[in-house]
Amino acid sequence: MKKIIFFSTLLFISLKAVAQVEPGSTLRYHFFKVDKAVMPEYETVMKDWFQKVQQARVDNGCIKAWVFRKIVPGPSNHSSEYTHMAIDVLMPGEEGTDILKCDVDYAELFPDLSEGMIEIMQKIMNNKERMYRARLQYVAGGGDLQPYAIYNLTKTKNRSKYINKHEEYSQTFTKYSDRGAWHSLQRMDPEGYAQWNWDYVTVDAYPSALIARKNVNRVPKNIRDKMLKKYGTGPEQRTIRERFVGLLIAKAN
């Protein structure tokens, strides 16, 4: 019995480790627009079918993890123009994917589905507009994957200083709040493309919308004062261009 408990503990730890993103890792954000008329079918296929495809790619070493979220409609550009987002977490040290490792044998993965049914699944999955893709590098953060995530797209005023702050105080943002996870990433697309838009992302993730609304900043005064003295206030460090909410639909890791 003790061996079983010990093995289960090791398995739990290893699964949590796989879910963590290492600093310096490359991520790709994909933003989509799906028509309301086909949205229920699209989300069902992504959750019940394509998730298995992405899990196979994770198992093959194509990517480290994949996350698919629905964007909550709102006043910002991203929450009004896009309906969904997908995140690819690439393998540590890699900036692209190995085509051979990403190749999936659908007949082997879905032996109970006919070739025609697989084609229908693919057709539904592709029934969307791919609006744009952004390449990012993970800076700092931690925590488990959460159902409710707030994405803050910002334009930094001194990116290197902002990165230093997040590397130094990465644990502070979850330790003294109700966040289940917090992440910071810098955008790696050509500077000219992001210059007037956004070049950095912070993610505040929570178990639910209710907890997010009730979240209170409990950072001790001595830590807060030290942070302000060294790095300045939020508006002095960056401008938040947009903010939107993503609800977890599917994942693979």
C-alpha positions as CSV (number, residue, x, y, z in Angstrom):
1,M,0.0,0.0,0.0
2,K,2.8,2.4,0.9
3,K,4.5,1.6,-2.5
4,I,1.2,2.5,-4.3
5,I,0.9,5.8,-2.4
6,F,4.6,6.6,-3.0
7,F,4.2,5.9,-6.7
8,S,1.0,8.0,-6.9
9,T,2.8,10.9,-5.2
10,L,5.6,10.7,-7.7
11,L,3.2,10.5,-10.6
12,F,1.3,13.6,-9.3
13,I,4.6,15.5,-8.9
14,S,5.7,14.5,-12.4
15,L,2.4,15.6,-13.9
16,K,2.6,19.0,-12.2
17,A,6.2,19.3,-13.4
18,V,5.2,18.7,-17.0
19,A,2.5,21.4,-16.7
20,Q,5.1,24.0,-15.7
21,V,6.7,26.2,-18.3
22,E,10.4,26.8,-18.1
23,P,11.7,30.4,-18.4
24,G,13.0,31.0,-21.9
25,S,10.5,28.6,-23.5
26,T,8.7,29.6,-26.7
27,L,4.9,29.8,-26.9
28,R,2.6,30.6,-29.8
29,Y,-0.7,32.4,-29.3
30,H,-3.3,31.7,-32.0
31,F,-6.4,33.9,-32.2
32,F,-9.5,32.7,-34.1
33,K,-12.9,33.8,-35.1
34,V,-15.7,31.3,-35.3
35,D,-19.2,32.0,-36.5
36,K,-21.9,31.8,-33.8
37,A,-23.9,29.4,-36.0
38,V,-21.3,26.7,-35.8
39,M,-19.7,27.5,-32.5
40,P,-21.3,24.7,-30.4
41,E,-20.2,22.0,-32.9
42,Y,-16.7,23.6,-33.2
43,E,-16.1,23.6,-29.5
44,T,-17.4,20.1,-29.1
45,V,-14.9,18.9,-31.8
46,M,-12.1,20.8,-30.2
47,K,-12.8,19.4,-26.8
48,D,-13.7,15.8,-27.6
49,W,-11.7,15.1,-30.8
50,F,-8.9,17.6,-31.4
51,Q,-7.7,17.4,-27.8
52,K,-6.8,13.8,-28.4
53,V,-4.8,14.8,-31.5
54,Q,-2.9,17.4,-29.5
55,Q,-2.3,15.0,-26.6
56,A,-0.8,12.6,-29.1
57,R,1.5,15.3,-30.3
58,V,2.5,16.1,-26.7
59,D,3.2,12.4,-26.1
60,N,5.3,12.3,-29.3
61,G,7.4,15.3,-28.2
62,C,6.0,17.6,-30.9
63,I,5.0,20.2,-28.3
64,K,5.2,20.3,-24.5
65,A,1.6,21.5,-23.9
66,W,-1.5,22.9,-25.6
67,V,-4.3,25.0,-24.2
68,F,-7.6,26.0,-25.9
69,R,-9.8,28.8,-24.5
70,K,-13.0,30.6,-25.4
71,I,-12.6,34.4,-25.3
72,V,-15.4,36.1,-23.3
73,P,-17.1,38.8,-25.4
74,G,-16.2,42.3,-24.2
75,P,-15.3,45.9,-25.2
76,S,-11.6,45.3,-26.1
77,N,-10.4,44.6,-29.6
78,H,-9.5,41.0,-28.8
79,S,-12.7,40.2,-27.0
80,S,-14.9,41.7,-29.7
81,E,-13.0,40.5,-32.8
82,Y,-11.9,37.0,-31.7
83,T,-13.9,34.2,-30.2
84,H,-11.2,31.6,-29.3
85,M,-7.5,31.3,-28.7
86,A,-5.0,28.4,-28.7
87,I,-1.6,28.3,-27.0
88,D,1.2,26.0,-28.1
89,V,4.0,25.5,-25.5
90,L,7.0,24.4,-27.5
91,M,9.6,22.0,-26.1
92,P,12.3,23.7,-24.0
93,G,15.1,25.1,-26.1
94,E,13.1,24.8,-29.3
95,E,11.7,27.7,-31.4
96,G,9.8,25.5,-33.8
97,T,8.2,22.0,-34.1
98,D,9.6,18.8,-35.6
99,I,7.2,17.9,-38.4
100,L,7.8,14.2,-38.0
101,K,7.0,14.3,-34.3
102,C,3.8,16.3,-35.1
103,D,2.5,13.9,-37.7
104,V,-0.5,12.0,-36.4
105,D,-1.9,8.8,-37.8
106,Y,-5.7,9.5,-37.4
107,A,-6.7,6.0,-38.3
108,E,-4.5,4.6,-35.5
109,L,-5.5,7.3,-33.0
110,F,-9.3,6.8,-33.8
111,P,-9.7,3.2,-34.8
112,D,-13.5,3.4,-34.3
113,L,-14.0,6.3,-36.6
114,S,-14.3,5.9,-40.4
115,E,-12.2,7.9,-42.8
116,G,-15.3,9.9,-43.7
117,M,-16.1,10.7,-40.1
118,I,-12.5,11.9,-39.5
119,E,-12.8,14.2,-42.5
120,I,-16.0,15.6,-41.0
121,M,-14.2,16.3,-37.7
122,Q,-11.4,18.0,-39.6
123,K,-13.9,20.1,-41.6
124,I,-15.6,21.3,-38.5
125,M,-12.3,22.1,-36.8
126,N,-11.1,24.1,-39.8
127,N,-14.4,26.1,-40.0
128,K,-12.9,29.2,-38.5
129,E,-10.8,32.3,-39.4
130,R,-7.3,32.3,-38.2
131,M,-6.9,36.0,-37.4
132,Y,-3.3,36.2,-36.4
133,R,-0.5,34.4,-34.4
134,A,2.0,35.8,-31.9
135,R,5.3,34.3,-30.8
136,L,6.3,34.8,-27.2
137,Q,9.0,33.8,-24.7
138,Y,8.1,32.8,-21.2
139,V,9.7,35.1,-18.6
140,A,8.5,34.0,-15.1
141,G,5.5,32.8,-13.1
142,G,4.0,29.6,-11.9
143,G,0.9,27.7,-10.8
144,D,-1.4,25.1,-12.2
145,L,-3.7,25.6,-15.2
146,Q,-6.8,27.5,-14.2
147,P,-10.4,27.6,-15.7
148,Y,-10.5,31.4,-15.7
149,A,-7.6,33.5,-17.1
150,I,-7.3,37.3,-17.6
151,Y,-4.8,38.3,-20.3
152,N,-3.2,41.7,-20.0
153,L,-1.6,42.8,-23.3
154,T,0.8,45.6,-22.5
155,K,3.3,48.0,-24.1
156,T,6.3,48.2,-21.8
157,K,8.2,51.5,-21.3
158,N,11.4,49.7,-20.3
159,R,11.1,46.0,-21.2
160,S,14.4,44.8,-19.6
161,K,13.5,46.5,-16.3
162,Y,9.9,45.1,-16.4
163,I,11.4,41.6,-17.0
164,N,13.8,42.0,-14.0
165,K,10.8,42.9,-11.8
166,H,8.9,39.8,-12.8
167,E,11.9,37.5,-12.4
168,E,12.6,38.9,-8.9
169,Y,9.0,39.0,-7.6
170,S,7.3,36.2,-9.7
171,Q,6.2,34.3,-6.6
172,T,4.7,37.4,-5.0
173,F,1.8,37.6,-7.4
174,T,0.4,34.3,-6.3
175,K,1.6,34.0,-2.7
176,Y,-0.2,37.2,-1.6
177,S,-3.4,36.9,-3.7
178,D,-6.2,34.4,-4.7
179,R,-4.6,33.7,-8.0
180,G,-4.2,30.0,-8.9
181,A,-1.5,31.0,-11.3
182,W,0.4,34.0,-12.7
183,H,2.5,34.2,-15.8
184,S,4.6,36.9,-17.7
185,L,5.7,36.6,-21.3
186,Q,7.5,38.9,-23.7
187,R,6.5,39.1,-27.3
188,M,9.2,38.0,-29.8
189,D,7.6,39.1,-33.1
190,P,9.6,41.7,-35.1
191,E,9.7,45.0,-33.1
192,G,8.2,47.0,-35.9
193,Y,5.1,44.9,-35.8
194,A,4.5,45.2,-32.1
195,Q,5.8,48.7,-31.6
196,W,2.4,50.5,-31.6
197,N,0.5,47.5,-30.2
198,W,1.7,45.2,-27.4
199,D,5.0,43.6,-26.6
200,Y,4.3,41.9,-23.3
201,V,1.6,39.7,-21.6
202,T,0.8,39.1,-18.0
203,V,-1.8,36.4,-17.1
204,D,-3.8,36.4,-13.9
205,A,-5.5,33.0,-13.6
206,Y,-8.1,31.9,-11.1
207,P,-10.3,28.9,-10.3
208,S,-13.4,30.9,-11.1
209,A,-14.7,34.3,-12.1
210,L,-16.1,34.8,-8.6
211,I,-12.7,34.3,-7.0
212,A,-11.2,36.7,-9.6
213,R,-13.7,39.4,-8.8
214,K,-13.1,39.0,-5.0
215,N,-9.3,38.9,-5.3
216,V,-7.5,41.2,-2.9
217,N,-3.9,42.3,-3.1
218,R,-2.3,41.2,0.2
219,V,1.3,42.0,-0.6
220,P,3.0,43.1,2.7
221,K,3.7,46.8,2.9
222,N,7.5,46.3,3.2
223,I,7.6,44.2,0.0
224,R,5.3,46.6,-1.8
225,D,7.4,49.6,-0.8
226,K,10.6,47.9,-1.9
227,M,9.1,47.0,-5.2
228,L,7.8,50.5,-5.8
229,K,11.1,52.1,-4.9
230,K,13.1,49.9,-7.2
231,Y,10.7,49.6,-10.2
232,G,8.1,52.4,-9.8
233,T,4.3,52.2,-10.2
234,G,2.5,50.1,-12.8
235,P,1.7,53.1,-15.1
236,E,5.4,54.1,-14.9
237,Q,6.4,50.6,-16.2
238,R,3.8,49.8,-18.8
239,T,0.6,50.7,-20.5
240,I,-2.1,48.1,-20.7
241,R,-3.4,48.1,-24.3
242,E,-6.1,45.5,-23.9
243,R,-7.5,43.0,-21.4
244,F,-9.7,40.0,-22.1
245,V,-10.8,36.8,-20.4
246,G,-10.3,33.3,-21.6
247,L,-12.3,30.3,-20.4
248,L,-10.6,26.9,-20.5
249,I,-12.2,24.4,-22.9
250,A,-9.5,21.8,-23.6
251,K,-5.8,21.1,-22.8
252,A,-3.1,18.6,-23.4
253,N,0.1,18.2,-21.4
